[in-house]
């Protein structure tokens, strides 16, 4: 039996021994007045023996990994008989009835302790299995701790990020609000300036009229009398013969003869007018 098994078997053995001795003593004292004491002793040993025999058989089956319901029922029957004997003796005792009644539960308590011991044995594990279970539990605790730490770190990071984003958004909102206020004031000032009477006349004096009803453009003041100048009449167009003669004269005005560019410059500098096409055609005719 393992060291852990002794934690449950020793109380069960002790309780069984006490309940058997108590049951035997009560039967001998109680029935010894009504029958010979050897007969009372045999009755007491029969109750304890039947209980002990069923207990031994139950332990044998448990060691083999088996179980028998009839044997268990018989064992509990002997336990109830022993308890009934103790209760009947306490009820008929003249003195210390309460004390005898207080110990009447010992047989049932012994049976309950053997039941607990059986459950212990059926659920007992070896040392290696317990170490493996402890290792698994420790690994699970470690993983849970790491997961909690990771979640806390991620939560802190997300909180910091949200705080930064919120602060940046608040700054942007404040700047936008200030800008909107400044623009509103500027537009209000511009509207007041535009709607002013003197400002309207000043604006229309330097800009063309774009809407009906605007004050007409101011006229610049004129200082002193003015004499209108006669308009210059355009010079009559030269005929082809006259144009050829002028081109030839200008071309041969210098030796060697002038080029077309030089001739064209002197032609226009002299105040003559002719299109570039006619002038070049006259040059070709003269120079041919």
C-alpha positions in Angstrom: 0.0 0.0 0.0 1.3 3.5 -0.9 2.1 6.2 1.6 -0.9 8.2 0.4 -3.2 5.2 0.9 -2.4 5.0 4.6 -4.0 8.5 5.0 -7.5 6.9 4.5 -7.0 3.3 5.5 -5.7 4.0 9.0 -8.8 6.0 10.1 -11.0 3.3 8.6 -9.2 0.5 10.5 -9.3 2.4 13.7 -13.0 3.3 13.4 -13.8 -0.4 12.5 -12.0 -1.7 15.6 -13.6 0.8 17.9 -17.1 0.1 16.5 -16.6 -3.7 16.7 -15.4 -3.6 20.3 -18.2 -1.2 21.3 -20.8 -3.4 19.6 -19.5 -6.6 21.3 -19.5 -4.9 24.7 -23.0 -3.5 24.3 -24.4 -6.9 23.2 -22.7 -8.7 26.1 -23.9 -6.1 28.7 -27.3 -5.7 27.3 -28.3 -9.3 26.5 -26.2 -10.8 29.3 -29.0 -9.9 31.7 -31.6 -11.8 29.7 -29.5 -14.9 28.6 -26.2 -16.4 29.5 -23.2 -14.2 28.7 -21.6 -16.8 26.4 -24.7 -16.7 24.2 -24.6 -12.9 24.3 -20.9 -13.1 23.3 -21.6 -15.4 20.4 -24.3 -12.9 19.2 -21.9 -10.0 19.4 -19.2 -11.9 17.6 -21.7 -13.0 15.0 -22.6 -9.3 14.2 -18.9 -8.2 14.2 -17.8 -11.3 12.3 -20.4 -10.9 9.5 -19.5 -7.3 9.2 -15.7 -8.1 9.1 -16.2 -11.0 6.6 -18.1 -8.8 4.1 -15.5 -6.1 4.6 -12.7 -8.5 3.8 -14.5 -9.8 0.7 -15.1 -6.2 -0.5 -11.4 -5.4 -0.1 -10.5 -8.5 -2.0 -12.8 -7.6 -4.9 -11.5 -4.0 -4.9 -7.9 -5.3 -5.1 -8.9 -7.3 -8.2 -10.6 -4.2 -9.7 -14.0 -5.8 -9.2 -17.2 -5.0 -7.3 -20.2 -6.9 -6.0 -23.4 -5.2 -5.1 -24.8 -8.0 -3.0 -21.7 -8.2 -0.8 -21.9 -4.4 -0.4 -25.6 -4.6 0.6 -24.8 -7.4 3.1 -22.0 -5.3 4.6 -24.3 -2.3 5.1 -26.9 -4.6 6.6 -24.5 -5.7 9.3 -23.5 -2.1 9.9 -27.2 -1.1 10.3 -27.7 -4.1 12.7 -24.8 -2.9 14.8 -26.1 0.6 14.8 -29.6 -0.6 15.7 -28.2 -2.6 18.7 -26.4 0.5 20.0 -29.5 2.7 19.6 -31.7 0.1 21.3 -29.3 -0.2 24.2 -29.1 3.6 24.6 -32.9 3.7 24.6 -33.3 1.1 27.3 -30.3 2.2 29.4 -31.1 3.6 32.8 -28.0 5.7 33.1 -25.9 7.5 30.4 -28.4 7.1 27.7 -27.2 10.2 25.9 -23.6 8.9 25.9 -24.5 5.5 24.5 -26.7 7.2 21.8 -23.8 9.5 20.9 -21.6 6.6 19.9 -24.3 4.7 18.1 -23.2 6.1 14.7 -19.7 4.5 14.9 -20.5 1.4 12.8 -21.9 3.5 10.0 -19.0 5.9 10.2 -16.6 3.0 9.8 -18.5 1.8 6.7 -18.4 5.3 5.3 -14.6 5.5 5.9 -14.1 2.3 4.0 -16.1 3.7 1.2 -13.9 6.8 1.0 -10.8 4.6 1.1 -12.2 2.6 -1.9 -12.8 5.8 -3.8 -9.3 6.9 -3.0 -7.8 3.7 -4.4 -9.9 3.8 -7.6 -8.7 7.4 -8.3 -5.1 7.0 -7.1 -2.3 7.7 -9.6 1.4 6.8 -9.7 4.1 9.3 -9.0 5.1 9.6 -12.7 1.5 10.3 -13.7 1.2 12.9 -11.0 4.4 14.5 -12.1 3.1 14.5 -15.7 -0.2 16.1 -14.6 1.7 18.7 -12.6 3.9 19.5 -15.5 0.9 19.9 -17.8 -0.9 22.1 -15.3 2.3 24.2 -14.8 2.7 24.6 -18.6 -1.0 25.6 -18.9 -0.5 28.2 -16.1 2.6 29.5 -17.8 0.8 29.8 -21.1 -2.1 31.5 -19.4 0.2 34.0 -17.7 2.0 34.8 -20.9 -1.3 35.2 -22.7 -2.5 37.6 -20.0 0.7 39.6 -20.1 0.5 39.8 -23.9 -3.1 40.9 -23.8 -2.3 43.5 -21.1 0.6 44.8 -23.3 -1.5 45.0 -26.4 -4.2 46.7 -24.5 -1.7 49.3 -23.1 -0.3 49.8 -26.6 -3.8 50.3 -28.1 -4.7 52.6 -25.4 -1.6 54.7 -26.0 -2.3 54.7 -29.8 -5.9 55.8 -29.3 -4.8 58.5 -26.9 -2.3 59.8 -29.4 -4.8 59.7 -32.3 -7.4 61.4 -30.2 -5.0 64.2 -29.2 -3.9 64.6 -32.8 -7.5 64.7 -34.0 -8.3 67.3 -31.3 -5.4 69.5 -32.4 -6.5 69.2 -36.0 -10.1 70.1 -35.0 -8.9 73.1 -33.1 -6.7 74.3 -36.0 -9.6 73.8 -38.4 -12.0 75.7 -36.0 -9.5 78.6 -35.7 -9.0 78.7 -39.5 -12.7 78.6 -40.1 -13.2 81.5 -37.6 -10.4 83.5 -39.2 -11.9 82.9 -42.7 -15.3 83.9 -41.5 -14.0 87.1 -40.0 -12.1 87.8 -43.3 -15.1 87.2 -45.4 -17.2 89.3 -43.1 -14.7 92.1 -43.3 -14.6 91.8 -47.1 -18.4 91.8 -47.3 -18.6 94.9 -45.2 -15.9 96.6 -47.2 -17.6 95.6 -50.5 -21.0 96.8 -49.4 -19.6 100.2 -48.4 -20.7 103.1 -50.5 -17.3 104.7 -51.0 -15.6 101.4 -51.5 -18.0 100.4 -54.2 -17.2 103.6 -56.2 -13.4 103.0 -55.7 -13.7 99.4 -56.9 -15.7 100.3 -60.0 -13.3 103.1 -60.9 -10.5 100.6 -61.6 -12.5 97.6 -62.8 -15.1 97.1 -65.5 -18.8 96.9 -64.6 -19.9 93.3 -64.0 -23.3 93.7 -62.6 -26.2 96.1 -63.3 -26.7 99.0 -61.1 -23.0 99.4 -60.2 -21.6 102.9 -60.1 -20.1 103.7 -63.5 -16.4 104.0 -63.9 -14.9 107.3 -62.8 -13.5 109.7 -65.4 -10.0 111.0 -64.9 -10.0 114.8 -64.5 -8.7 116.9 -67.4 -6.5 119.9 -66.5 -6.6 122.8 -68.9 -7.9 123.1 -72.5 -7.3 120.4 -75.0 -6.9 120.5 -78.8 -7.9 117.4 -80.6 -5.3 116.1 -83.0 -6.2 115.5 -86.6 -6.3 111.9 -87.5 -3.5 110.7 -89.8 -4.7 109.5 -93.2 -3.3 106.3 -94.4 -0.8 106.5 -97.3 -2.1 105.3 -100.6 -0.9 101.9 -101.8 1.9 101.8 -104.3 1.4 100.3 -107.7 3.6 97.5 -108.9 5.5 99.8 -111.3 6.1 102.4 -108.5 7.1 99.7 -106.1 9.5 98.1 -108.6 11.1 101.5 -109.2 11.6 102.2 -105.5 13.0 98.8 -104.8 15.5 99.2 -107.7 16.6 102.7 -106.6 17.2 101.6 -103.1 19.0 98.4 -104.2 21.4 100.3 -106.5 21.8 103.2 -104.1 25.1 101.7 -103.0 27.8 99.7 -104.7 27.8 96.7 -104.5 24.0 96.3 -104.6 22.1 95.9 -101.3 20.7 92.6 -100.2 17.0 92.1 -99.7 17.2 92.6 -95.9 19.1 95.8 -96.2 16.8 97.1 -99.0 13.7 96.2 -96.9 15.1 98.1 -93.9 15.8 101.2 -95.9 12.4 100.9 -97.7 10.4 101.0 -94.5 12.7 103.6 -92.9 11.9 105.9 -95.7 8.2 105.7 -94.7 7.0 103.6 -97.6 4.4 100.9 -96.9 4.0 97.6 -98.6 3.2 94.1 -97.5 6.1 91.6 -97.2 4.6 89.5 -100.0 4.5 92.4 -102.5 7.9 93.7 -101.4 9.5 90.3 -101.9 7.8 89.9 -105.3 9.1 93.3 -106.4 12.6 92.3 -105.3 12.4 89.2 -107.4 11.2 91.1 -110.4 14.0 93.7 -110.1 16.8 91.3 -109.3 15.8 88.9 -112.2 
